[in-house]
Amino acid sequence: MGKAYSQDLRRRVFDYIASGHSRRAAGRVFAVSASTAIRLAAEHRASGTLAPKRQGRVPGTAGKLAPHRAFLCEIVAAEPDITLAELARALADTYGVTVDLSSVHRALVRAGLSYKKRPDRAGTRARGPDPRPA
């Protein structure tokens, strides 16, 4: 994502426009695009501020799985050893949402759930016989 222009540059472009120059001339003088100068003037006229708008999405509100976070947490709480594939299948069966396993994993991480299989938990499989001599 691009970086916002500095407040100083925004102020200088706006002051130049306010002193009677065209927006396109302001763009040429300050080495910004004409559309940037036009947008800065329009934003100041509409809101009275030259501050840049927030970039990006609000965390936790975007994505295909955001509305289903509670469902995922509920299933994992009920069955801690469920696999990512089983979670994806449950989403498809219940809501008709098809997702990759990596998307399910990222949704669980965002929900604050660790998703590591630990051998000390009930229900996990042993890795096999210990190859070290006794």
DONU-873565 format. One record per residue: residue in three letters; x, y, z of N, C-alpha, C in turn. Coordinates in steps of 0.1 Angstrom, whole numbers, padded with zeros to 4 digits, always signed. Each point is the difference from the previous one (the first is absolute). Layout:
BEGIN
ALAXYZXYZXYZ;...
END
This chain:
BEGIN
MET+0008-0012+0000-0008+0012+0000+0009+0012+0000;GLY-0004+0011-0007+0008+0012-0001+0000+0008+0013;LYS+0009+0009+0001+0002+0008+0012-0007+0013-0003;ALA-0007+0005+0010-0007+0013-0002+0009+0012-0001;TYR-0004+0010-0007+0009+0012-0001+0000+0007+0014;SER+0011+0007+0002+0002+0006+0013-0010+0011+0002;GLN-0003+0003+0013-0009+0011+0003+0005+0013-0005;ASP+0013+0002+0000+0006+0013-0005-0003+0001-0015;LEU+0003-0010-0008-0003+0001-0014-0015+0002-0003;ARG-0008-0007+0007-0015+0002-0001-0003+0015+0002;ARG+0005+0005+0011-0003+0014+0004+0005+0010-0011;ARG+0012-0002-0005+0006+0009-0011-0008-0001-0013;VAL-0004-0012-0004-0008-0002-0012-0014+0008+0002;PHE-0006-0002+0012-0013+0006+0002+0002+0015+0000;ASP+0010+0005+0007+0002+0015+0001+0002+0006-0014;TYR+0007-0007-0008+0003+0004-0014-0013+0001-0008;ILE-0009-0010+0002-0013+0000-0007-0008+0012+0006;ALA+0000+0001+0013-0008+0010+0007+0004+0015-0004;SER+0013+0001-0004+0004+0014-0004-0004+0003-0015;GLY-0007-0009-0006-0006+0004-0013+0006-0008-0012;HIS+0009-0009+0002+0005-0008-0011-0008-0012-0002;SER+0001-0006-0012-0008-0011-0004+0005-0013+0007;ARG-0008-0010+0001+0004-0012+0007+0011-0007-0009;ARG-0002+0001-0013+0010-0007-0009+0013+0007+0001;ALA+0000+0013+0002+0013+0008+0002+0007-0004+0013;ALA-0009-0002+0010+0006-0004+0013+0006-0014-0001;GLY-0006-0008-0008+0006-0014-0002+0014+0001-0007;ARG+0001+0009-0010+0013+0002-0007+0010+0006+0009;VAL-0003+0010+0008+0009+0007+0008+0006-0009+0011;PHE-0009-0008+0006+0004-0008+0012+0003-0015-0004;ALA+0001-0002-0013+0004-0014-0005-0010-0011+0005;VAL-0012+0003+0001-0010-0010+0003-0010+0000-0012;SER-0007-0011-0001-0010-0001-0012-0011+0010+0002;ALA-0005+0004-0012-0012+0010+0000-0011-0006+0008;SER-0002-0013-0001-0012-0006+0007+0003+0000+0015;THR+0012+0000+0005+0003+0001+0014-0004+0014+0005;ALA+0004+0010-0008-0003+0014+0004-0015+0002+0000;ILE-0007-0005-0010-0014+0001+0000-0007-0007+0011;ARG+0005-0012+0004-0006-0008+0011+0003+0007+0013;LEU+0012+0006+0002+0003+0007+0013-0010+0012+0002;ALA-0002+0008-0011-0009+0011+0001-0014-0004+0002;ALA-0005-0011-0006-0013-0005+0002-0002-0005+0014;GLU+0010-0007+0005-0001-0006+0014+0000+0012+0010;HIS+0008+0010-0002-0001+0012+0009-0013+0007+0000;ARG-0006+0001-0012-0013+0006-0002-0011-0008+0007;ALA+0001-0013-0001-0010-0009+0006+0001-0002+0015;SER+0013-0001+0005+0001-0004+0014+0007+0011+0008;GLY+0007+0010-0006+0007+0010+0007+0014-0004+0005;THR+0004-0011-0004+0013-0005+0005+0009-0005-0012;LEU+0013+0000+0002+0009-0005-0010+0006-0013+0004;ALA-0004-0005+0011+0006-0012+0006-0003-0012-0010;PRO+0010-0009-0001-0002-0012-0009-0011-0009+0006;LYS-0007-0007-0008-0010-0010+0004+0008-0012+0005;ARG-0007-0008+0008+0006-0013+0004+0001-0009-0011;GLN+0011-0007-0001+0002-0010-0011-0003-0014+0005;GLY-0004-0008-0009-0003-0014+0003-0013-0003+0006;ARG-0003-0012+0003-0012-0004+0006+0000+0000+0015;VAL-0011+0001+0006-0001-0001+0015+0003-0015+0004;PRO+0009-0003+0008+0004-0014+0004-0012-0008+0005;GLY-0002-0012-0005-0010-0009+0005-0013+0002-0008;THR-0001+0009-0009-0013+0002-0007+0000-0005-0014;ALA+0012-0003-0005+0001-0003-0015+0003-0015-0001;GLY-0003-0005-0012+0003-0014-0003-0012-0009+0001;LYS+0002-0011-0006-0011-0009-0002-0004-0007+0014;LEU+0010-0001+0009-0002-0008+0012-0004+0009+0012;ALA+0001+0013-0001-0003+0009+0011-0014-0002+0006;PRO-0010-0002-0008-0014-0002+0006-0001-0014+0006;HIS+0009-0009-0002-0001-0014+0005+0010-0003+0011;ARG+0007+0011+0005+0010-0002+0011-0006-0007+0012;ALA-0012+0004+0004-0006-0006+0012-0003-0015-0002;PHE-0004-0003-0012-0003-0014-0004+0013-0008+0001;LEU+0011+0005-0005+0013-0007+0000+0004-0002+0015;CYS+0000+0010+0008+0004+0000+0014-0009-0010+0008;GLU-0013-0001-0003-0009-0009+0007+0004-0014-0004;ILE+0003-0003-0012+0003-0014-0004+0014-0004+0006;VAL+0009+0009+0000+0014-0003+0006-0002-0002+0015;ALA-0008+0007+0006-0002-0001+0015-0006-0014+0003;ALA-0010-0004-0009-0007-0012+0003+0009-0012-0003;GLU+0008+0001-0011+0009-0011-0004+0014+0006-0003;PRO+0009+0000+0010+0013+0007-0001+0009-0007-0010;ASP-0002-0013-0003+0009-0007-0009-0005+0000-0014;ILE-0010+0008-0004-0005+0000-0013+0011+0005-0010;THR+0000-0005-0012+0010+0004-0009-0005+0012-0009;LEU+0009+0007-0006-0004+0011-0009-0009-0005-0011;ALA+0003-0011-0005-0008-0006-0011-0015-0002+0005;GLU-0001-0005+0012-0013-0003+0005-0007+0014+0003;LEU+0007+0010+0004-0006+0013+0002-0005+0006-0013;ALA+0008-0001-0010-0004+0005-0013-0012-0008-0006;ARG+0000-0013+0003-0012-0008-0004-0013+0005+0007;ALA+0002+0002+0013-0012+0005+0008-0005+0013-0005;LEU+0009+0009-0003-0004+0013-0006-0008-0002-0013;ALA+0005-0009-0008-0006-0002-0013-0014-0007+0002;ASP-0001-0009+0009-0013-0007+0003-0010+0009+0006;THR+0004+0009+0009-0009+0008+0008-0004+0013-0007;TYR+0010+0006-0006-0002+0014-0006+0002+0000-0015;GLY+0005-0011-0006+0003+0000-0014+0013+0009-0004;VAL+0008+0002+0010+0012+0008-0002+0012-0009-0003;THR+0006+0001-0011+0012-0008-0003+0013+0008+0001;VAL+0009-0005+0008+0012+0007+0003+0012-0009+0000;ASP+0012+0006-0001+0012-0008+0001+0004-0002+0014;LEU+0007-0010+0003+0004-0003+0014+0008+0011+0006;SER+0009+0007-0008+0007+0011+0005-0009+0012+0004;SER-0011+0002-0006-0009+0010+0004-0006-0003+0013;VAL-0004-0013+0002-0005-0004+0013+0010+0002+0011;HIS+0013-0004-0003+0010+0002+0010+0002+0014+0004;ARG+0000+0009-0010+0002+0015+0003-0012+0005+0008;ALA-0012-0005-0003-0012+0005+0008+0001-0005+0014;LEU+0005-0012+0003+0002-0005+0013+0011+0008+0008;VAL+0011+0004-0007+0010+0008+0006-0005+0014+0003;ARG-0008+0006-0009-0006+0013+0003-0010-0001+0012;ALA-0006-0012+0002-0009-0001+0011+0007-0003+0013;GLY+0013-0001-0001+0008-0003+0012+0002-0014+0004;LEU-0003-0009-0009+0001-0014+0002+0013-0006-0005;SER+0007-0007+0008+0012-0007-0004-0004-0013-0006;TYR+0006-0004-0011-0005-0012-0007+0011-0010-0002;LYS+0007-0003+0011+0011-0010-0001-0005-0013+0007;LYS+0003-0010-0007-0003-0013+0006+0011-0003+0011;ARG-0004-0004+0012+0010-0002+0010-0002-0015+0005;PRO+0011-0007+0001-0001-0014+0003-0005-0002+0015;ASP+0001+0010+0008-0005-0002+0014-0015+0002+0001;ARG-0007+0003-0011-0014+0002+0001-0008-0013-0003;ALA-0011-0002+0005-0008-0012-0002-0005+0001-0015;GLY+0000-0012-0006-0005-0001-0014+0010+0002-0011;THR+0012+0003+0004+0011+0001-0011+0006-0013-0001;ARG+0005-0003-0012+0006-0013-0003+0015+0001+0004;ALA+0005-0011+0004+0014-0001+0003+0008-0001-0014;ARG+0012+0004+0000+0008+0001-0012+0005-0014-0004;GLY+0000-0010+0009+0005-0013-0003+0010-0003+0010;PRO+0007-0012-0001+0009-0004+0010+0013+0009+0000;ASP+0005+0001+0011+0012+0009+0002+0012-0007-0006;PRO+0007+0006-0011+0011-0007-0007+0012-0001+0009;ARG+0001+0007+0011+0012+0000+0008+0001-0013+0008;PRO+0013-0005+0002+0001-0012+0008-0003+0003+0015;ALA-0006-0010+0006-0004+0001+0014+0011-0001+0010;
END
